[in-house]
Amino acid sequence: MIKVGIAGASGYTGLELIRLLANHSETELSVLTSETYKGKSISDVFPSLNGIIDIELQPLDSGIFKTCDVVFLALPHTTGMDKLPQIIKSNCKVVDLSADYRLKDADAYPKWYALTHTHPELLSQTVYGLSELHREKIKSAQVVANPGCYPTSVILALAPLMKTDWVDLTSIISDSKSGVSGAGRKLSTTTHFSEANEGVTPYDLTGHRHTPEMEQELSGLAGKPIKISFSPHLIPMSRGMLSTVYINLKK
């Protein structure tokens, strides 16, 4: 059995991981952490897990995952950036669900995430975890950066076309829509029911932080720099995503 730990188990992505892994025949959930609910059972926080898994939630510290084979970091952006180097000292594989290690260029982080990356030496060792593109590299990687939601939908739509001569790669537009759970579990005015219901809200139209992630992977596929015009929208449903991608045919 593969022993699995999840840091940030009480968030939406942590909950989904638990649901998937609790039913997997080859995995055993052994460590779950939550700063908000430490000391409580995960089934007390999420009653839907009652009878499925009742592990006590623990505070996150660097030595807690020593018995794990794989650790998932389901933490907010930047929270796990300094945790990851400590965790990999235990020789476990780490899958980071945040954006902390997705971009290969450390200089991109100040522009898109308003921070200086504290461990740029690890960026080149990290594999972008889109299995349809990097399956073999993922198998041998110690650190896997799980792709963002919007980038997954856009990259997979465009990947088959990147190495062809059928399309004009200078005119890519993506109109994307996401349910409100994509913003995470933290309360905010934007995702409040009375604000989000019965409306469609465009946001970050001139600089969404998922843009460089898309351009990085598409450029790698095309073998040349790719730019994309990306328009994200929040729509009033709990979960789900739709990306409509426009690109001009050459003939």
C-alpha positions in Angstrom: 0.0 0.0 0.0 1.1 3.5 -0.8 1.0 5.6 2.4 -0.4 9.1 1.6 -0.3 12.4 3.5 -2.4 15.5 2.7 -1.4 18.9 3.9 -4.5 21.2 3.9 -7.0 18.4 4.1 -9.9 20.6 5.1 -10.0 22.7 1.9 -12.0 21.8 -1.2 -9.1 20.3 -3.0 -8.1 18.4 0.1 -11.6 17.0 0.5 -11.6 15.8 -3.2 -8.3 14.1 -2.7 -9.7 12.3 0.4 -12.7 11.1 -1.5 -10.6 9.8 -4.4 -7.8 8.2 -2.3 -10.1 6.7 0.3 -11.6 4.5 -2.4 -8.3 3.7 -4.1 -7.2 0.0 -3.7 -3.5 0.9 -3.6 -3.4 3.8 -1.2 -3.7 4.3 2.6 -4.4 7.8 4.0 -2.1 8.0 7.0 -1.6 11.7 7.7 -4.1 14.6 7.3 -3.3 18.2 8.4 -5.4 21.3 9.0 -4.5 24.4 11.0 -8.1 25.4 11.3 -9.5 22.1 12.6 -6.4 20.5 14.2 -7.4 18.0 16.9 -10.7 17.2 15.2 -11.6 14.1 13.2 -11.9 14.8 9.5 -15.4 13.1 9.6 -16.4 15.7 12.2 -15.5 18.5 9.8 -17.1 16.7 6.8 -19.9 14.4 8.0 -20.1 12.9 4.5 -16.8 11.1 5.4 -18.3 9.4 8.5 -17.6 5.7 8.3 -15.2 6.2 5.4 -12.3 7.8 7.2 -12.0 9.2 10.7 -8.4 10.3 11.0 -7.6 13.1 13.4 -6.4 16.3 11.7 -2.9 17.5 12.8 -1.0 20.7 12.6 1.5 20.9 9.8 5.2 20.6 10.6 8.1 19.4 8.6 8.5 16.0 10.2 4.9 14.9 10.2 5.1 13.1 6.8 8.2 10.9 7.6 6.2 7.7 7.2 4.5 8.7 3.9 5.4 7.6 0.4 3.5 10.5 -1.3 2.4 13.9 0.1 -0.1 16.1 -1.5 0.1 19.8 -0.7 -3.4 21.2 -0.9 -2.4 24.5 0.6 -3.1 28.2 -0.5 -0.5 29.7 -2.9 2.8 30.5 -1.2 1.9 28.6 2.0 3.7 25.5 1.0 6.6 27.1 -0.8 9.0 26.8 2.1 7.4 23.6 3.4 8.1 21.6 0.3 12.0 21.6 0.6 11.7 20.2 4.1 9.2 17.5 3.2 11.2 16.1 0.3 14.1 15.5 2.7 12.0 12.5 3.8 12.5 11.0 0.3 8.8 11.0 -0.4 7.2 12.1 -3.7 5.3 15.5 -3.4 2.4 16.6 -5.5 1.9 20.4 -5.0 -1.6 21.5 -5.9 -0.7 25.2 -5.6 1.0 27.4 -8.2 4.2 27.6 -6.2 6.3 25.4 -8.5 4.4 25.4 -11.8 6.4 28.1 -13.6 10.0 27.3 -14.7 11.1 31.0 -14.8 11.7 32.3 -11.3 11.5 35.9 -12.6 7.8 35.3 -13.5 6.7 35.1 -9.9 7.2 38.7 -9.0 5.2 39.8 -12.0 2.3 37.3 -11.7 2.2 36.4 -8.0 3.8 39.6 -6.5 6.5 37.6 -4.7 10.1 36.4 -5.0 10.4 32.7 -5.2 12.3 31.5 -2.1 13.5 28.2 -3.7 14.2 28.8 -7.4 16.7 26.0 -7.5 13.8 23.5 -7.2 11.9 24.9 -10.2 14.0 23.0 -12.8 13.6 19.8 -10.9 9.8 20.0 -10.8 7.7 18.3 -13.4 4.5 20.0 -14.6 1.9 17.4 -13.7 -0.3 17.3 -16.8 -0.2 13.6 -17.4 -1.4 13.8 -21.0 1.8 15.7 -21.8 4.4 14.6 -19.3 3.3 11.1 -18.2 6.8 9.5 -18.3 8.5 12.4 -16.5 5.8 12.3 -13.8 6.6 8.7 -13.0 10.2 9.4 -12.0 9.8 12.9 -10.6 10.1 13.6 -6.8 8.2 16.9 -7.1 5.1 17.3 -9.3 3.4 20.6 -9.8 -0.3 20.0 -10.3 -1.6 22.1 -13.2 -4.1 24.9 -12.6 -7.7 24.5 -13.5 -8.0 27.0 -16.3 -4.6 25.9 -17.8 -5.7 22.2 -17.9 -8.8 23.0 -19.9 -7.0 25.3 -22.3 -3.8 23.4 -22.8 -5.6 20.1 -23.5 -7.9 21.8 -26.0 -4.9 23.2 -27.9 -2.2 20.6 -27.5 -3.1 18.5 -30.6 -2.7 21.6 -32.8 0.6 23.0 -31.5 2.8 20.9 -33.8 0.7 21.2 -36.9 0.7 23.8 -39.7 -3.1 24.1 -39.7 -3.6 27.1 -37.4 -2.3 30.6 -36.8 -0.6 30.4 -33.5 -0.5 34.2 -33.1 -4.3 34.6 -32.6 -5.3 32.3 -29.7 -8.2 33.4 -27.5 -9.7 31.5 -24.6 -13.1 32.4 -23.0 -13.2 30.4 -19.8 -15.9 30.1 -17.1 -15.5 28.6 -13.6 -17.8 27.7 -10.7 -17.3 29.5 -7.4 -15.5 26.6 -5.6 -12.5 27.3 -7.8 -11.8 30.3 -5.5 -11.4 28.0 -2.5 -13.2 27.7 0.8 -12.2 31.0 2.3 -15.1 33.5 2.6 -15.1 36.4 0.2 -17.6 39.0 -1.1 -17.1 37.8 -4.7 -18.2 34.3 -4.0 -21.0 35.2 -1.5 -24.3 33.7 -2.8 -26.1 37.0 -3.2 -23.1 38.4 -5.1 -22.5 35.5 -7.5 -26.0 34.2 -8.0 -27.7 34.9 -11.4 -24.7 36.7 -12.8 -21.5 36.2 -14.9 -18.5 38.1 -13.7 -15.3 38.6 -15.8 -12.2 39.2 -13.7 -8.4 39.7 -14.1 -8.9 40.3 -17.9 -5.5 41.9 -18.4 -3.4 39.7 -16.2 -4.7 36.5 -14.8 -2.0 34.5 -13.1 -2.8 31.3 -15.0 -1.8 33.0 -18.3 2.0 32.3 -18.0 1.3 28.7 -17.1 -0.6 28.2 -20.4 2.0 30.1 -22.4 4.8 28.1 -20.9 3.3 24.7 -21.8 2.0 25.7 -25.2 5.3 27.2 -26.1 7.1 24.0 -25.2 4.7 22.0 -27.5 5.0 24.5 -30.4 8.7 24.9 -30.1 8.4 28.7 -30.1 7.0 31.5 -27.9 3.2 31.4 -27.7 0.9 34.2 -26.4 -2.7 33.8 -25.5 -5.6 36.2 -24.9 -7.3 34.8 -21.8 -10.7 36.0 -20.4 -11.8 34.2 -17.2 -15.3 34.5 -15.8 -17.0 33.4 -12.5 -20.4 31.8 -13.0 -23.1 30.9 -10.4 -22.6 27.2 -9.9 -20.7 25.3 -7.3 -18.1 23.5 -9.5 -17.2 22.9 -13.1 -15.3 24.7 -15.8 -15.8 25.4 -19.5 -13.2 26.9 -21.8 -14.1 27.9 -25.4 -10.9 28.4 -27.4 -10.8 30.4 -30.6 -8.0 30.0 -33.2 -7.8 31.0 -36.8 -7.2 28.3 -39.4 -4.6 28.9 -42.1 -6.8 27.4 -44.8 
